[in-house]
């Protein structure tokens, strides 16, 4: 997982909405596309971006491709963010004690 890819994927509101939809359960590409007023190629591009960032997984089921949320990558990205916050707060408290 490359954090840059994750954050780039999360920067788009359509992709964030797709992730919210998948948080409620697996969906096929047609079900995802039906929720947007975008072309199917645009939705396909968004899904590919999410797959490349490893935020979603896909599997073939007959003629359909089913997408699911890959929570491990989200947990890792959030963990990284919490580490930054925790260290930043500790550093700020330490600076204040040292009189910096």
C-alpha positions in Angstrom: 0.0 0.0 0.0 1.3 3.4 -1.0 -0.2 6.1 1.2 0.1 8.6 -1.6 -2.2 6.4 -3.7 -4.6 6.1 -0.8 -4.8 9.8 -0.2 -5.1 10.6 -3.9 -8.0 8.1 -4.2 -9.7 9.6 -1.2 -9.4 13.2 -2.5 -12.3 12.7 -4.9 -15.9 13.0 -3.6 -17.2 10.4 -6.0 -14.7 7.9 -4.8 -15.5 8.7 -1.1 -19.2 8.1 -1.9 -18.4 4.8 -3.5 -16.5 3.8 -0.3 -19.5 4.8 1.8 -21.8 2.7 -0.4 -19.4 -0.3 -0.1 -19.3 0.1 3.7 -22.9 -1.1 3.7 -22.1 -4.2 1.7 -20.6 -5.6 -1.5 -22.0 -4.2 -4.8 -21.5 -4.9 -8.5 -20.4 -2.2 -10.9 -23.9 -1.6 -12.3 -25.3 -1.0 -8.8 -22.6 1.5 -8.1 -23.0 3.3 -11.4 -26.8 3.5 -10.9 -26.2 5.8 -7.9 -24.4 8.4 -10.0 -25.2 10.6 -13.0 -21.8 9.7 -14.5 -21.0 7.6 -17.5 -20.1 4.0 -16.9 -16.5 4.6 -18.1 -16.2 7.4 -15.5 -17.4 5.0 -12.8 -15.0 2.4 -14.1 -12.1 4.9 -13.8 -13.0 5.7 -10.2 -13.3 2.0 -9.3 -9.9 1.3 -10.9 -8.4 4.1 -8.9 -9.8 2.7 -5.7 -8.5 -0.8 -6.6 -5.0 0.5 -7.4 -5.0 2.2 -4.0 -6.1 -1.1 -2.6 -9.2 0.5 -1.0 -11.5 -1.9 -2.7 -11.3 -5.5 -3.8 -13.0 -7.0 -6.8 -14.0 -10.5 -7.7 -15.7 -12.0 -10.7 -19.1 -13.6 -10.1 -20.4 -15.0 -13.3 -20.6 -12.1 -15.7 -20.5 -9.4 -12.9 -17.6 -7.9 -11.0 -18.4 -7.5 -7.3 -16.6 -4.8 -5.3 -16.0 -4.8 -1.6 -14.4 -2.5 0.8 -10.8 -3.4 1.8 -10.8 -2.2 5.4 -7.2 -3.2 6.1 -5.8 -0.4 4.0 -8.2 2.1 5.5 -7.1 1.0 9.0 -3.5 1.4 8.0 -4.0 4.8 6.6 -6.0 5.9 9.7 -3.4 4.4 11.9 -0.7 6.5 10.2 -2.8 9.6 10.7 -3.4 8.9 14.4 0.3 8.3 14.8 1.1 11.7 13.4 -1.5 13.3 15.6 -0.3 11.5 18.7 3.3 12.4 18.1 2.4 15.9 17.2 0.5 16.4 20.4 3.3 14.8 22.5 5.8 17.0 20.7 3.8 20.1 21.4 3.4 19.2 25.1 7.1 18.5 25.3 8.0 21.8 23.7 5.8 23.7 26.1 7.5 22.0 29.1 11.0 22.8 27.7 10.1 26.4 27.3 10.5 26.3 23.5 
